[in-house]
Amino acid sequence: MDYFIETPYFGILISILAFELGLFINKKTKIPVLHPLLISITFIILILMIFDIDLASYEKGGNVISLLLGPVTVTLAIPLYKQIELLKKHKLPILIGIFTGVMTSFISVILLGKIFAYDTQLINSLIPKFITTPIGIEVSESIGGIPSITVMSIIITGIIGAIIAPFICKIFKIEDKVSRGIAIGASSHAVGTAKAMEMGETEGAMSGLAMGLAGLLTAIMVPILMIIVKVII
């Protein structure tokens, strides 16, 4: 048993089982808060704690799954390609919406961080919280953040976005499929995009587009914005 735990197969197997458990509970209960990702994370933590398994042992397999995040993200181009005409038709509003989402997230983190007197390194770690994990980690490292905190904030942001997105759209009567997809993708990355795909193919395609462009814009703009912030504050 100890030998198996020290192999990558352990981390991969427990990750798959945990997520399947999360899906099962979510489908049975239909409670939005019981998101499959949240349940799977909790399950893995409990298993490691109860059986006193070292995190490094789990990461041998967990890192293999993490390695696949980038290629999996690229597959979001498939539904986007199917909606290419819709993209061409609404290209200006889409770009404005994504840019607004990036700026809103950046400014809100900076302002709230200053209001609550957060450490500069913590603020830098939270800035990429709304973009997909592979890009978020790179942005965090480039501006002096802590990648582990960035990953945690990305996961929390995505789960919250996936849970409340349908309710926000309903409350504010956002019925346009393009608008819903762009809003979800620009604010809650891949986890939100998974929810957008459940809402409809158009929403999923637009959310995938927003997620990709938000990550690209963030990677380009954040280092420049950080210099501006340092000059102003």
Secondary structure, DSSP 8 states (H G I E B T S, - for coil): -HHHHTSHHHHHHHHHHHHHHHHHHHHHH--TTS-HHHHHHHHHHHHHHHTT--HHHHHHHHHHHHHTHHHHHHTTHHHHHHTHHHHHHTHHHHHHHHHHHHHHHHHHHHHHHHHTT--HHHHHHHTTTTS-HHHHHHHHHHTT--HHHHHHHHHHHHHHHHHHHHHHHHHTT---HHHHHHHHHHHHHHHHHHHHHHH-HHHHHHHHHHHHHHHHHHHHHHHHHHHHHHHH-
